[in-house]
Amino acid sequence: MAIENKFPGKDITIEDIKTKFPLVAKKNKNHISKFKISGVEFGSSLVPIFAGPNMVESYKLIMDCAKNVKNIGAHFLRGGAFKPLTFPYRSKKYNETRLDGLKWLKEAKKKFDIPVITEVMEEKFLDPVCDVADILQIGSRNMQNFPFLTACAKTGKPIMLKRHYGSSLRDWLGAAEYILYEGNKKVLLCERGVSVPHTHRSTSRFLLDLQVIPAAKEITHLPIISDPSHATFWNPWVSPMTLASVAAGADGIMLEVHPDPKNSAVDPLQPINYKEFKMLVKKMNKIAKAVDRKII
């Protein structure tokens, strides 16, 4: 579709909806994408939970996490075998497990009967990641890596597209259009925090953009997922922002859950432990009922 880019900008126009992302845009106000991924419904009253450690640190850890998050109520196990960091330097705790991590995720998936979402960072690793993942996670830094988006879309695997922390809603939906353009219709959009002048805490790098949930729902039929863990960067804020996300209309919640958060190999300030996760799921159920949704 060759369309002249007459009005570039960050805010969405009527022209954008018609010509820039017609596949992502709603056909009418009641248009909502409904599909299942590994038996889990999206676009319905259910609000699925993605839970697990930021990184697949070890075989023992991922097995323990898979067992516990599944028992508590998670619909998907999350965990990165490949983990991008802002800087090239690594702490002594950090150990990117890569292909070993994928192998452990696959075993956890089979043993505990829980589908897996994990990040793919490079096209050369698409095949081994696709062999394990039920959903491919595309991280914020790859959001506008358009050849990579196209390659991921062509696998036919469901995709979670994380919003870049500096992108507008227009940019985010434009990136999603690349995936739908290849015929891949199972796309989840994930809000994971944006860069702002003030975040209310020196250790919090991003601010969860709750407003983008209803804003996106006005434009797109795709499900909107919220990631309060990565956005807040601070354990005490995860629970209230999770509940606020459910109240705002999020179609799924991504949470970092770790048995020993303070000793997490990556970002130890934000994970919640199993006890906190269990308590949060109970609270999420209450909020979900209030807005005609459900968690389990």
Secondary structure as UniProt FT lines:
FT   HELIX           14..15
FT   HELIX           16..20
FT   TURN            22..24
FT   TURN            29..30
FT   STRAND          35..37
FT   TURN            38..39
FT   STRAND          40..42
FT   STRAND          49..52
FT   HELIX           59..72
FT   STRAND          76..78
FT   HELIX           98..112
FT   STRAND          116..119
FT   HELIX           123..125
FT   HELIX           126..132
FT   STRAND          135..138
FT   HELIX           140..142
FT   TURN            143..144
FT   HELIX           146..154
FT   STRAND          159..162
FT   TURN            165..166
FT   HELIX           169..181
FT   TURN            182..183
FT   STRAND          187..191
FT   TURN            202..203
FT   TURN            210..211
FT   HELIX           212..219
FT   STRAND          224..226
FT   HELIX           228..232
FT   HELIX           235..248
FT   STRAND          252..257
FT   HELIX           261..263
FT   TURN            268..269
FT   HELIX           274..290
FT   TURN            291..292
//
